[in-house]
Amino acid sequence: MKRTLFTLLLIASGLNLQAQVPDTLSFETYLEWVKAYHPLSAQADIMLTMGDMEVRTARGGFDPLLYGNLDKKSYDEKTYYDKREAGISIPTWAGIELNGAFEQNSGQYLNPENSVPSGGLLSAGASVNLGQGLILDDRRAGLRKAQIYQQSTESERKSMLNELYLQATDAYWNWSLAYENKSLLVEGVLLAKMRFQGVKTSYEQGDFPAIDTVEAASQLLNREYNLQKAENELFIRTQNLNNFLWDESGNPIALNQETIPEKLYTEQALILNEEELRVLVGGHPELMLADYELASLNVDRRLKAQQIIPVVKLKYNFLTENLNQFDQASFFENNYKWGLTVYTPLMWRKARGGMRLAEAKIDFKQNSRDLKELQLRTKLENELNGWSAVNSQINTYTRNVAALEMLLQGEIRKFEIGESSLFLVNSREVSVFSSKITLNELLSKRKVSFAKTRFAAGVGFD
């Protein structure tokens, strides 16, 4: 009867419990879905739009400006003055402001300097900063900073996607781990049930003592308890995974209960190019953001440096009654008006203080950037070491699982010939299941370690 019982046990240990092949959500498909439809992915794309709109707003400072003015006074049946003016002002990137105007003035008490021909007077010219603002002014500085911000939004987008990649990867492989452990414990419960029935039958036939049925029943109850915990863990991990699943319309979706993850162990090896990652970390999104902030601070420094230069502004306009006379006009001969504005502070305390403050901010940010790069490189080395360690642990523990399975089979054969006990068989089997769960944890840890190492180098969905 013992031989019959353990023939059943050996058959049971080789059972494949997957009677039906369910749908599998592969890791690659899952990541593509997360990247395409997760709200954080959409927010990352919005960052690019924000950068484009920031540049458009700054370019608005160079939009041509149309203006018009009507000023009329009438009193005691007298027209004191009637002044009309319309014009256009066109700022340029070179710091030169082009302008054109038409004015038509009349009235009994009109200021003589406003007197123009009855048909009106046309003027066209420009104003140029020859001192402060010649190289850089507020308008050009604003546009340059907006362009830097636009470039930085790509790094911000990448940083957000990298974070999403890491979180999504962790959720998937924890789900896979929970599923694998639950499946393993289902097998353990099935084996314990079959063993209990076999022992019970043997007891009823007088081959085993009653205490062996208690041993088998206790083992069954313990495994059922562990299975219940595993089922609860799988439920939690599935709900966490659902947080990353959204449809095309932006609505959250939930996995079908029959859907399963891909296996933790695959024949395809995960490969990390360590030297390539050490190069890639130099372009980490966090470092790029620091570089863009330094570039923006440098624009501020250059603008503050310009404010130390005296203000020298030259204005010149041709004057004519009709457009045909513009090509006949000569500088400073007739029909023109011009002006020169010059002013400067005596001590430059505001300008010098502002420039020194801008330089201090650059130094502060540069130090922070250098520290951040050191921290990122250290983190990458730690992740690379962790990656190497977990691979070694998996190799070691795989051999350990194989050895424990051999011990279990040996213990079964010894019990079959009466040289062992049910307690020892159960202990061997518990060790096998415990080691397989540990191996599953290591396999899951390797998958996550792969993602963490890429994340440390600034790589995500790429």
Secondary structure as GFF3:
##gff-version 3
##sequence-region A 1 462
A	DSSP	alpha_helix	2	13	.	.	.	ID=ss1
A	DSSP	beta_strand	24	25	.	.	.	ID=ss2
A	DSSP	alpha_helix	27	37	.	.	.	ID=ss3
A	DSSP	alpha_helix	39	59	.	.	.	ID=ss4
A	DSSP	three_ten_helix	60	62	.	.	.	ID=ss5
A	DSSP	beta_strand	65	75	.	.	.	ID=ss6
A	DSSP	beta_strand	78	91	.	.	.	ID=ss7
A	DSSP	beta_strand	96	106	.	.	.	ID=ss8
A	DSSP	three_ten_helix	112	114	.	.	.	ID=ss9
A	DSSP	beta_strand	121	129	.	.	.	ID=ss10
A	DSSP	alpha_helix	138	204	.	.	.	ID=ss11
A	DSSP	alpha_helix	210	242	.	.	.	ID=ss12
A	DSSP	beta_strand	260	261	.	.	.	ID=ss13
A	DSSP	alpha_helix	274	280	.	.	.	ID=ss14
A	DSSP	three_ten_helix	281	283	.	.	.	ID=ss15
A	DSSP	alpha_helix	285	306	.	.	.	ID=ss16
A	DSSP	beta_strand	311	320	.	.	.	ID=ss17
A	DSSP	three_ten_helix	323	328	.	.	.	ID=ss18
A	DSSP	beta_strand	336	343	.	.	.	ID=ss19
A	DSSP	alpha_helix	349	416	.	.	.	ID=ss20
A	DSSP	alpha_helix	422	456	.	.	.	ID=ss21
###
